[in-house]
Amino acid sequence: MSAVLRSLLVLILLSATALHGESSPATTSPRGGRVGWARLISDDPEWERHTRSDNNLSDYIKTRTSLNLDPVWHTATPTRLDDLALYPFIFSTGLATIRDPLRRKNLAEYLDRGGFLLVDSCINRNVTPDPDVFLADNTALFRAILPGCAVKPLATDHEIYRCFFTLKEVPPHTYHDAIHDPRWARHPLYGVFNSSGRLCSVISLSGLQCGWDRMIAPAGHTEQCMQMVVNIYVYAMTR
């Protein structure tokens, strides 16, 4: 595992360059040679939700891994492929509102070039009233932009749950008002596999973003959520 950690930053920076192609200028890398944490801009009015605590996540990643993560969170707009390609890993609160053909085409090209999307639902009932609808809407988006892709649950023994941290709960779930809700608890992580079989995205019904924003939860839950994100990041960038 230590060898993976030493090479991880190099792999991510190489991935960022590869997304552009060999002729891309070096100036397109995240500033300062750092790995950038980016959120996808969308028509979802909640796309910036919990950004006040993104620094909690970036600080955790910086202190627990060898990643030189930029403490400032970035935005990536699907209207420009070059903007997406700056970041090998992009976070989204949901893709269902992206209906414009150009933006869908750019997302598909980004994923085809090796990019990775983490789609995570907010568990606030006023934001996401039904987890099943959230899953169905985002699954439909991926099937529309990636013909031949497969969206399927990741088994509890999948390597993504132990590739860096070994998680106690797989996956960790945040609940609205810290009240256990079986409608959410029954959902694992879902992997989006492109037509060649590469895991190019994860759909989460776990409210990981709510966890790193330190919503009311049992002791240790915030760290579990951040560990889950680190695992997804490490798995995406080293496979």
WOHUUR-V880533 format. One line per field, one symbol per residue. ss: DSSP state (H for helix, E for strand, L for the rest). burial: b if it has 16 or more other C-alpha atoms within 10 Angstrom, else e. A space follows every 50 residues. Layout:
ss=???
burial=???
This chain:
ss=LHHHHHHHHHHHHHHHHHHHLLLLLHHHLLHHHLELLEEEELLLLLLLLL HHHHHHHHHHHHHHLLLLELLLLEEEELLLHHHHLLLLEEEELLLLLLLL HHHHHHHHHHHHLLLEEEEELLLLLLLLLLHHHHHHHHHHHHHHHLLLLE EEELLLLLHHHLLLLLLLLLLLLLLHHHLLLHHHHLLLLEEEELLLLLEE EEEELLLHHHHHLLLLLLLLHHHHHHHHHHHHHHHHHHL
burial=eeeebeebbebbbebbbbbbeeeeeeebbbeeebbbbbbbbbeeeebebb eeebbbbbebbeeebebbbbbeeebbbbbebbbbbbbbbbbbbbbbebee eebbbbbbbbbbbbbbbbbbbbbeeeeeeebeebbeebbebbeebbeebb beebeeeeebbbbbeebeebbbbbbbeeeeeeebbebbbbbbbbeeebbb bbbbbbbbbbbbbbbbbeeebbbbbbbbbbbbbbbbbee
